[in-house]
């Protein structure tokens, strides 16, 4: 076997190992780490109503997301008894498939075999990939999949059919969530700047545009019923733009993600993603490696996408950095590629190896171990001017549900991020009347009622009664009962 053949065989083996590693990280404690989030519960409830024939949505949770995810969930959740593990298993499977398509795309786009091997390992263990894959909503479950399919088709495009299918995948991703449109727009800008002769021709653009129009057509149809309300901001808050580098790199290294999910960090996360990028840049300069067009194009794509998210997204929420965050791992290995055959090869491997080790170490401690030992905490993280992330919403509510049912509670008045998960737990028994305070008002309708809020203040539009001993719900007094789960403030009728 020639050395080149051995390298290619080693790359394939690394990709298989990376997929197995990602599978372990995505499926471990899939139903309990973290607790069922309100957004995830909304998707379960929507799929349940679609199956029952009581809903036929055109859009998803927001006006700028699609309903495709909810329709795909119906057979999976019906088979899985409308459970959290079934929901997250579907999302994890989608993201494992996305990883496979990403590896296939890299075989066309990345000539360096060592760089492909490192990319596979860094992607599979990336905190943004692992944590957001386990948060099973439409933007995290389907956007990576259709984007990876589109890139794979585009990278190997030699026929109009593949170009049409690539455009179709981009269009479906854009219908699924509007922020996915930033990727094809950024790629178009990169093609215009770096390789317009290859891409900006009728032979390429016509099939791409036709495929995109077909994939995005459901969004156009839905616009007649629910207009998309997200608009690019002409002048986004300056504070957001100043926060952008910090928010992006702290999402890539996971520090924002861990605090958002667990409410705390056992280990302080050093900014190792940014340090790794600086380290590779220093090694390249020391070796005298010149920047290639593909290096500059990929760097422009990654950081251009991050800026685009800040300009058009409703906030600097970590989940909106999903695509540029994943591409950061590709960029890191690409920039290291010229070093693998030079005098700094060992140093380059050491930098990437340390990044991989820190990915796994912080995931093990600050994500899995922290949540399994604490069950989640109550904390808020403000990012820029518009974004406030709350770990309250990942606190498990299954124990609270059992307590409410065991004590004969018939009605629960709460906010939506508590009410939707409780409604999922109640699908089988149908024992509770759940009243969402923001939508229906806090009116007591049953003899045994409870008002439930988080036991820590939040600036989101939720019930803030954690310091009260008595609350008034439509003229009925309810009294604090501290025997319930301590992370919730529960008031019951007497």
C-alpha positions as CSV (number, residue, x, y, z in Angstrom):
1,X,0.0,0.0,0.0
2,X,1.4,3.4,-1.0
3,X,1.8,6.2,1.6
4,X,-1.0,8.1,0.0
5,X,-3.4,5.2,0.2
6,X,-2.4,4.6,3.9
7,X,-3.2,8.3,4.6
8,X,-6.6,8.1,2.9
9,X,-7.4,4.8,4.7
10,X,-6.4,6.5,8.0
11,X,-8.7,9.5,7.2
12,X,-11.6,7.1,6.6
13,X,-10.9,5.3,9.9
14,X,-10.7,8.7,11.7
15,X,-14.1,9.7,10.3
16,X,-15.7,6.5,11.5
17,X,-14.2,6.9,14.9
18,X,-15.4,10.6,15.0
19,X,-18.9,9.4,14.2
20,X,-18.9,6.8,16.9
21,X,-17.5,9.4,19.4
22,X,-20.2,11.9,18.3
23,X,-22.9,9.2,18.8
24,X,-21.7,8.5,22.3
25,X,-21.7,12.3,23.1
26,X,-25.2,12.8,21.6
27,X,-27.0,9.8,23.0
28,X,-25.6,9.6,26.6
29,X,-28.3,10.4,29.1
30,X,-30.3,11.8,26.2
31,X,-33.6,12.1,28.2
32,X,-32.3,13.6,31.3
33,X,-29.4,15.9,30.4
34,X,-30.6,18.6,30.3
35,X,-34.3,18.9,31.4
36,X,-37.0,19.3,28.8
37,X,-36.8,22.9,27.5
38,X,-40.0,24.8,26.8
39,X,-39.1,25.1,23.1
40,X,-38.6,21.4,22.8
41,X,-41.9,20.8,24.6
42,X,-43.7,23.1,22.2
43,X,-42.4,20.9,19.3
44,X,-43.7,17.7,21.0
45,X,-47.1,19.3,21.6
46,X,-47.4,20.6,18.1
47,X,-46.5,17.2,16.6
48,X,-49.1,15.7,19.0
49,X,-51.8,18.0,17.7
50,X,-50.8,17.4,14.1
51,X,-51.2,13.7,14.7
52,X,-54.6,14.3,16.3
53,X,-55.7,16.5,13.3
54,X,-56.3,19.6,15.4
55,X,-53.4,21.6,13.9
56,X,-52.0,22.0,10.4
57,X,-49.4,24.7,10.9
58,X,-47.6,26.5,8.0
59,X,-44.9,27.9,10.3
60,X,-43.0,26.8,13.4
61,X,-42.7,28.4,16.8
62,X,-41.8,31.8,15.2
63,X,-42.9,33.5,12.1
64,X,-39.4,33.0,10.6
65,X,-39.2,29.2,11.2
66,X,-40.9,26.4,9.3
67,X,-43.2,23.6,10.3
68,X,-41.3,20.8,8.5
69,X,-39.6,19.7,11.7
70,X,-42.9,19.2,13.5
71,X,-44.4,17.1,10.7
72,X,-41.3,14.9,10.5
73,X,-41.5,14.4,14.3
74,X,-45.1,13.0,14.2
75,X,-44.2,9.3,13.4
76,X,-41.1,9.3,15.5
77,X,-42.8,10.7,18.6
78,X,-45.9,8.6,18.1
79,X,-43.7,5.5,18.2
80,X,-41.8,6.9,21.2
81,X,-44.8,7.8,23.3
82,X,-44.3,11.6,22.8
83,X,-41.2,11.4,25.1
84,X,-38.1,13.6,25.5
85,X,-35.7,10.7,24.5
86,X,-37.6,10.1,21.2
87,X,-37.5,13.9,20.4
88,X,-33.8,14.2,21.1
89,X,-32.9,10.9,19.4
90,X,-34.4,12.2,16.2
91,X,-32.5,15.5,16.4
92,X,-29.3,13.6,17.3
93,X,-29.7,11.3,14.3
94,X,-30.2,14.3,12.0
95,X,-27.0,15.8,13.3
96,X,-25.0,12.6,13.0
97,X,-26.1,12.5,9.4
98,X,-25.1,16.1,9.0
99,X,-21.6,15.2,10.3
100,X,-21.4,12.4,7.7
101,X,-22.3,14.8,4.9
102,X,-19.8,17.3,6.2
103,X,-17.1,14.7,6.0
104,X,-18.1,13.8,2.5
105,X,-17.9,17.5,1.5
106,X,-14.5,17.8,3.1
107,X,-13.2,15.1,0.8
108,X,-13.8,17.4,-2.1
109,X,-12.9,20.7,-0.5
110,X,-9.9,19.9,1.7
111,X,-6.8,18.5,-0.1
112,X,-4.8,17.9,3.2
113,X,-5.6,14.5,4.6
114,X,-4.2,15.3,8.1
115,X,-6.4,18.5,8.1
116,X,-9.5,16.3,7.2
117,X,-8.7,14.0,10.1
118,X,-8.4,16.8,12.6
119,X,-11.5,18.4,11.3
120,X,-13.5,15.2,11.8
121,X,-12.4,14.9,15.4
122,X,-12.8,18.6,16.2
123,X,-16.3,18.8,14.7
124,X,-17.5,15.6,16.5
125,X,-16.4,17.0,19.9
126,X,-17.2,20.7,19.3
127,X,-19.2,22.0,22.3
128,X,-21.5,23.9,20.0
129,X,-22.2,20.7,18.0
130,X,-22.7,18.5,21.1
131,X,-24.7,20.9,23.3
132,X,-26.9,22.3,20.6
133,X,-27.6,18.8,19.0
134,X,-29.0,17.8,22.4
135,X,-31.3,20.9,22.4
136,X,-33.8,19.5,19.9
137,X,-35.5,22.4,18.1
138,X,-35.9,23.1,14.4
139,X,-32.9,25.4,14.1
140,X,-30.5,22.9,15.7
141,X,-31.9,19.7,14.3
142,X,-32.5,20.4,10.6
143,X,-30.4,23.5,9.7
144,X,-27.0,21.6,10.1
145,X,-28.4,18.6,8.1
146,X,-29.7,20.5,5.1
147,X,-26.8,22.9,5.1
148,X,-24.3,20.0,5.1
149,X,-26.2,18.2,2.3
150,X,-26.1,21.4,0.3
151,X,-22.4,21.9,0.9
152,X,-21.6,18.3,-0.1
153,X,-23.6,18.6,-3.3
154,X,-22.0,22.0,-4.1
155,X,-18.4,20.8,-3.4
156,X,-18.8,17.9,-5.7
157,X,-21.0,19.7,-8.2
158,X,-20.2,18.7,-11.8
159,X,-23.7,18.4,-13.2
160,X,-26.8,20.6,-13.3
161,X,-28.7,17.9,-11.3
162,X,-26.3,18.2,-8.3
163,X,-26.4,22.0,-8.5
164,X,-30.3,21.9,-8.5
165,X,-30.3,19.6,-5.5
166,X,-27.8,21.8,-3.7
167,X,-30.1,24.8,-4.3
168,X,-33.0,22.7,-3.1
169,X,-31.3,21.9,0.2
170,X,-30.3,25.5,0.8
171,X,-34.0,26.5,0.1
172,X,-35.3,23.9,2.6
173,X,-32.8,25.0,5.2
174,X,-34.0,28.6,4.7
175,X,-37.6,27.6,5.0
176,X,-36.8,25.6,8.2
177,X,-35.2,28.7,9.8
178,X,-34.6,32.1,8.2
179,X,-31.1,32.5,9.6
180,X,-29.9,29.5,7.5
181,X,-30.3,31.9,4.5
182,X,-27.1,33.6,5.7
183,X,-25.0,30.6,4.5
184,X,-25.9,30.7,0.8
185,X,-25.8,34.5,0.8
186,X,-22.3,34.4,2.4
187,X,-21.2,31.7,-0.1
188,X,-22.4,33.9,-3.0
189,X,-20.4,36.8,-1.6
190,X,-17.3,34.6,-1.3
191,X,-17.7,33.3,-4.8
192,X,-18.0,36.9,-6.1
193,X,-14.9,37.9,-4.3
194,X,-12.6,34.9,-4.8
195,X,-13.8,32.7,-7.7
196,X,-16.4,34.5,-9.8
197,X,-15.3,32.8,-13.1
198,X,-16.2,29.4,-11.8
199,X,-19.5,30.1,-10.0
200,X,-21.1,33.2,-11.5
201,X,-22.2,31.6,-14.8
202,X,-25.6,30.8,-16.1
203,X,-24.7,27.1,-16.1
204,X,-24.2,27.2,-12.3
205,X,-26.6,29.9,-11.2
206,X,-29.7,28.8,-13.1
207,X,-30.0,25.2,-11.6
208,X,-29.0,26.6,-8.1
209,X,-31.7,29.3,-8.3
210,X,-34.3,26.9,-9.5
211,X,-33.6,24.4,-6.8
212,X,-33.6,27.1,-4.1
213,X,-36.9,28.5,-5.4
214,X,-38.5,25.1,-5.1
215,X,-37.1,24.4,-1.6
216,X,-38.0,27.9,-0.3
217,X,-41.5,27.9,-1.9
218,X,-43.3,26.8,1.4
219,X,-42.0,29.9,3.0
220,X,-43.5,32.0,0.2
221,X,-46.8,30.2,0.6
222,X,-46.7,30.6,4.4
223,X,-46.1,34.3,4.0
224,X,-49.6,34.7,2.8
225,X,-50.9,33.4,6.2
226,X,-48.1,34.4,8.7
227,X,-45.8,37.2,7.4
228,X,-42.2,36.8,8.5
229,X,-41.5,39.4,11.2
230,X,-37.7,39.2,11.5
231,X,-36.1,41.9,9.5
232,X,-32.4,42.9,9.1
233,X,-31.5,45.8,11.4
234,X,-30.2,48.8,9.6
235,X,-28.4,50.0,12.8
236,X,-28.0,47.1,15.2
237,X,-27.1,48.1,18.8
238,X,-23.4,49.0,18.9
239,X,-23.1,47.1,22.2
240,X,-24.0,43.9,20.3
241,X,-21.3,44.4,17.8
242,X,-18.8,45.1,20.5
243,X,-19.8,41.9,22.3
244,X,-19.7,39.9,19.0
245,X,-16.1,38.6,19.2
246,X,-16.5,37.7,22.9
247,X,-19.9,36.0,22.3
248,X,-18.7,34.1,19.3
249,X,-15.5,32.7,20.8
250,X,-17.1,31.9,24.1
251,X,-19.8,30.0,22.3
252,X,-17.3,28.0,20.3
253,X,-15.3,27.1,23.4
254,X,-18.6,26.2,25.2
255,X,-18.4,28.5,28.2
256,X,-21.7,30.4,27.3
257,X,-23.4,27.1,26.4
258,X,-22.6,25.4,29.7
259,X,-23.8,28.3,31.8
260,X,-26.9,28.6,29.7
261,X,-27.8,24.9,30.2
262,X,-26.5,24.2,33.7
263,X,-26.7,27.6,35.4
264,X,-23.1,27.2,36.7
265,X,-19.6,26.1,35.8
266,X,-17.5,23.8,37.9
267,X,-14.4,24.6,35.9
268,X,-13.6,28.0,34.5
269,X,-13.3,27.6,30.7
270,X,-10.1,29.1,29.4
271,X,-10.6,30.8,26.0
272,X,-8.9,28.0,24.3
273,X,-10.6,28.3,20.9
274,X,-9.3,31.8,20.4
275,X,-5.9,30.8,21.8
276,X,-5.7,27.9,19.4
277,X,-6.4,30.2,16.5
278,X,-3.7,32.6,17.6
279,X,-1.3,29.7,18.2
280,X,-1.8,28.4,14.7
281,X,-1.4,31.9,13.2
282,X,1.9,32.4,15.0
283,X,3.2,29.0,13.8
284,X,2.2,29.8,10.2
285,X,4.0,33.1,10.5
286,X,7.1,31.5,11.9
287,X,7.2,28.9,9.1
288,X,6.6,31.6,6.5
289,X,3.5,29.8,5.2
290,X,1.6,32.0,2.8
291,X,-2.1,32.6,2.9
292,X,-3.9,30.7,0.1
293,X,-7.1,31.8,-1.5
294,X,-9.0,28.9,0.2
295,X,-7.7,30.0,3.6
296,X,-8.9,33.6,3.1
297,X,-12.2,32.5,1.7
298,X,-12.9,30.2,4.6
299,X,-11.9,32.8,7.2
300,X,-14.2,35.3,5.5
301,X,-17.0,32.8,5.4
302,X,-16.7,32.0,9.1
303,X,-16.4,35.5,10.5
304,X,-18.7,37.0,7.9
305,X,-21.4,34.5,9.0
306,X,-20.9,35.5,12.6
307,X,-21.3,39.2,11.7
308,X,-24.4,38.4,9.6
309,X,-26.0,36.7,12.6
310,X,-25.4,39.8,14.7
311,X,-27.0,42.0,12.0
312,X,-30.1,40.0,11.2
313,X,-30.9,37.8,14.2
314,X,-33.2,38.9,17.0
315,X,-30.4,38.5,19.6
316,X,-26.9,37.2,20.1
317,X,-28.2,33.9,21.4
318,X,-25.6,31.1,21.3
319,X,-27.8,28.9,19.1
320,X,-27.6,31.5,16.3
321,X,-23.9,30.9,16.0
322,X,-24.4,27.3,15.1
323,X,-23.2,27.4,11.5
324,X,-20.2,29.7,11.9
325,X,-19.3,27.9,15.1
326,X,-19.1,24.6,13.3
327,X,-17.2,26.0,10.4
328,X,-14.7,27.4,12.9
329,X,-13.4,23.8,13.5
330,X,-12.9,23.5,9.7
331,X,-11.1,26.8,9.6
332,X,-8.7,25.8,12.4
333,X,-7.6,22.6,10.7
334,X,-7.4,24.3,7.3
335,X,-5.0,27.0,8.7
336,X,-2.9,24.3,10.3
337,X,-2.6,22.3,7.0
338,X,0.6,23.9,5.7
339,X,2.3,23.1,9.0
340,X,1.9,19.4,8.9
341,X,4.8,18.9,6.4
342,X,7.1,21.5,7.9
343,X,9.3,22.0,11.0
344,X,6.4,23.0,13.2
345,X,4.3,19.9,12.5
346,X,4.5,18.6,16.1
347,X,3.6,22.0,17.5
348,X,0.5,22.2,15.1
349,X,-0.6,18.7,16.1
350,X,-0.1,19.7,19.8
351,X,-2.3,22.8,19.4
352,X,-5.1,20.8,17.7
353,X,-4.7,17.9,20.1
354,X,-5.0,20.2,23.1
355,X,-8.1,21.7,21.6
356,X,-9.6,18.3,21.2
357,X,-8.7,17.3,24.8
358,X,-10.2,20.5,26.2
359,X,-13.4,20.0,24.2
360,X,-13.9,16.6,25.8
361,X,-12.7,17.6,29.3
362,X,-15.1,20.6,29.6
363,X,-18.0,18.7,28.1
364,X,-17.4,15.9,30.6
365,X,-17.2,18.2,33.6
366,X,-19.1,21.5,32.9
367,X,-21.9,19.9,30.9
368,X,-22.5,16.2,31.8
369,X,-21.2,16.0,35.3
370,X,-22.5,19.4,36.4
371,X,-26.0,18.7,35.2
372,X,-26.2,15.2,36.4
373,X,-25.0,16.2,39.9
374,X,-27.1,19.4,40.3
375,X,-30.1,18.8,38.1
376,X,-29.6,22.3,36.7
377,X,-29.6,25.6,38.3
378,X,-31.2,29.1,38.1
379,X,-29.1,31.7,36.4
380,X,-29.2,34.3,33.7
381,X,-26.5,35.3,31.2
382,X,-26.8,38.6,29.3
383,X,-25.1,38.8,26.0
384,X,-25.0,42.2,24.4
385,X,-28.0,44.5,24.4
386,X,-30.8,42.3,23.1
387,X,-29.9,38.8,24.4
388,X,-30.7,37.3,27.8
389,X,-30.2,33.6,28.2
390,X,-31.9,31.8,31.1
391,X,-30.9,28.4,32.5
392,X,-34.2,28.3,34.4
393,X,-35.8,26.7,31.3
394,X,-33.6,23.6,31.3
395,X,-34.5,22.7,34.9
396,X,-36.3,19.3,34.8
397,X,-40.0,19.5,35.6
398,X,-40.9,15.8,35.7
399,X,-40.4,15.5,39.5
400,X,-42.6,18.7,39.9
401,X,-45.3,17.1,37.7
402,X,-45.4,14.0,39.9
403,X,-45.6,16.1,43.1
404,X,-48.5,18.2,41.7
405,X,-50.5,15.1,40.6
406,X,-49.7,13.2,43.9
407,X,-51.1,16.1,45.9
408,X,-54.3,16.3,44.0
409,X,-53.7,19.6,42.1
410,X,-56.2,20.0,39.3
411,X,-55.1,23.3,37.7
412,X,-51.6,24.8,37.3
413,X,-51.2,28.5,36.5
414,X,-47.7,29.2,35.2
415,X,-45.6,30.7,32.4
416,X,-45.2,28.9,29.1
417,X,-41.7,27.6,29.7
418,X,-43.0,25.7,32.8
419,X,-46.4,25.0,31.3
420,X,-45.4,23.4,28.0
421,X,-43.1,20.8,29.6
422,X,-45.8,20.0,32.2
423,X,-48.3,19.5,29.4
424,X,-45.9,17.0,27.7
425,X,-45.6,15.1,31.0
426,X,-49.4,15.2,31.2
427,X,-50.2,13.8,27.7
428,X,-50.7,10.3,28.9
429,X,-52.8,11.0,32.0
430,X,-54.5,14.3,31.1
431,X,-54.8,15.1,34.8
432,X,-54.0,18.8,34.8
433,X,-55.7,21.9,33.4
434,X,-52.6,24.0,32.5
435,X,-53.2,27.8,32.3
436,X,-50.5,29.8,30.6
437,X,-50.5,33.1,32.5
438,X,-49.2,35.2,29.6
439,X,-51.9,34.0,27.3
440,X,-54.9,33.3,29.4
441,X,-54.5,35.3,32.6
442,X,-54.0,33.9,36.1
443,X,-57.6,32.8,36.8
444,X,-58.4,29.9,39.1
445,X,-60.9,27.5,37.6
446,X,-60.5,24.4,39.8
447,X,-60.9,23.8,43.5
448,X,-57.3,22.5,43.8
449,X,-55.1,25.0,42.0
450,X,-51.5,26.0,42.0
451,X,-49.5,28.9,40.8
452,X,-46.0,27.8,39.7
453,X,-43.0,30.0,39.0
454,X,-39.3,29.7,39.1
455,X,-37.7,30.2,42.5
456,X,-35.3,32.9,41.2
457,X,-36.1,36.2,39.5
458,X,-35.9,36.4,35.8
459,X,-36.2,39.5,33.5
460,X,-38.0,37.5,30.9
461,X,-41.8,38.0,30.7
462,X,-42.6,35.4,33.3
463,X,-44.1,35.2,36.8
464,X,-41.8,36.8,39.4
465,X,-43.4,35.8,42.7
466,X,-40.4,33.9,44.2
467,X,-40.3,36.2,47.2
468,X,-44.0,36.2,48.0
469,X,-45.8,34.1,50.5
470,X,-49.3,34.7,49.1
471,X,-50.4,35.4,45.5
472,X,-53.7,36.6,44.2
473,X,-55.0,34.7,41.1
474,X,-58.2,36.3,39.9
475,X,-59.4,37.1,43.4
476,X,-58.4,33.8,44.9
477,X,-55.5,33.6,47.4
478,X,-52.9,30.9,47.0
479,X,-50.3,30.2,49.7
480,X,-46.6,29.2,49.4
481,X,-45.8,25.5,49.8
482,X,-42.1,24.9,50.2
483,X,-42.4,21.1,50.1
484,X,-42.2,21.1,46.3
485,X,-39.0,21.0,44.2
486,X,-37.0,23.9,45.6
487,X,-36.2,25.3,42.2
488,X,-39.9,26.2,41.8
489,X,-42.0,28.6,43.8
490,X,-45.3,26.8,44.2
491,X,-48.5,28.4,45.7
492,X,-51.6,26.3,46.3
493,X,-55.2,26.9,47.3
494,X,-56.4,25.9,50.8
